[in-house]
């Protein structure tokens, strides 16, 4: 079963996607900070 490409994502899916994106951004920010602190 393939999902309908025209279907709008539900509120729960959008929230989950936002949480994942936020987690990735936070992870990158922490990684950059650690790299600057210990690498520089």
C-alpha positions, 0 to 999 in steps of 0.5 A: 500500500503506497500512501497518497501523495496528495494527502496532507499529513495529519497534525500528529505526523507534522508534530512528529516530523517537527520533533525529529527536525528539532532534535537534529538541529539541537544535535548539530548545534551541540556537536558544533559547540563541542567541536569548537570548545575541544577542537579550537 
